[in-house]
């Protein structure tokens, strides 16, 4: 099963001018626990997908919200010349095809 098949919402957005967050939300605690227990969303896996050092990836579990939050540094400050995604809203697609 793919992450996009089990998650209710997968999105990205700015978390200030220098970070992007990737939010993964689930419709049920069972779906959330299935993904967390599969151990497929790890710092090393996300670092590989986004071509970042592992120590720059932070994953935060929010069981009460049935959600995961991934925090990544932006390569370019939001709004600077060369920034192609000012709002950080186009960065989540790489997560869709993670096999759970």
C-alpha positions in Angstrom: 0.0 0.0 0.0 1.2 3.5 -0.8 1.2 6.4 1.7 -1.2 8.3 -0.6 -3.7 5.5 -0.3 -3.8 5.5 3.5 -3.3 9.2 4.4 -6.3 11.5 4.4 -4.1 14.6 3.8 -0.5 15.0 2.6 0.5 18.6 2.2 3.5 21.0 2.5 3.7 24.6 3.6 6.1 27.2 4.8 7.2 27.2 8.5 8.8 30.6 8.4 11.1 31.8 5.6 13.8 29.1 6.1 11.8 25.9 6.7 9.1 23.8 5.0 6.8 21.4 6.8 5.3 18.3 5.3 2.1 17.3 7.1 0.6 13.8 6.9 -2.8 13.3 8.5 -5.0 10.3 8.9 -8.7 9.6 9.2 -8.3 7.1 11.9 -6.0 6.1 14.7 -5.7 2.7 13.0 -4.3 4.2 9.8 -1.9 6.5 11.8 -0.6 3.5 13.8 -0.3 1.4 10.6 2.0 4.0 9.1 4.0 4.7 12.3 4.5 1.0 13.0 5.6 0.3 9.4 8.7 2.4 10.2 8.9 3.6 6.5 8.8 7.3 7.3 12.2 7.9 8.9 14.7 10.7 8.9 17.1 8.8 6.7 14.3 8.0 4.1 13.1 11.6 4.0 16.7 12.8 3.8 17.3 10.5 0.8 14.0 11.7 -0.9 14.8 15.4 -0.5 18.6 15.1 -0.9 19.4 16.5 2.5 21.7 15.4 5.3 19.9 13.3 7.8 20.6 15.7 10.7 18.5 18.4 8.9 15.3 16.3 8.9 13.0 16.4 11.9 10.0 14.1 12.2 7.4 14.9 14.9 4.6 12.4 15.8 1.3 13.9 16.9 -0.7 10.8 17.9 -3.6 12.9 19.4 -4.0 14.6 16.0 -3.3 11.3 14.1 -0.6 13.2 12.2 3.1 13.3 11.4 5.0 16.5 10.7 8.3 16.6 8.9 10.4 19.7 9.1 13.0 20.4 6.4 15.2 23.4 5.8 14.6 25.4 2.6 17.5 25.6 0.2 16.6 29.2 -0.6 14.9 31.6 1.7 11.2 32.1 0.8 10.8 34.9 -1.7 14.5 35.2 -2.6 15.5 35.3 -6.2 15.4 31.8 -7.5 12.7 30.6 -5.2 10.3 28.6 -7.3 7.8 27.8 -4.5 7.3 30.9 -2.3 4.6 29.2 -0.1 6.3 25.8 0.1 3.1 24.3 -1.2 4.5 22.1 -3.9 7.0 20.0 -1.9 4.9 17.1 -0.7 4.5 15.0 -3.8 7.7 12.9 -3.1 5.9 11.4 -0.2 2.9 10.0 -2.2 4.6 6.8 -3.4 6.3 5.7 -0.1 5.4 2.0 0.3 3.9 1.3 3.7 
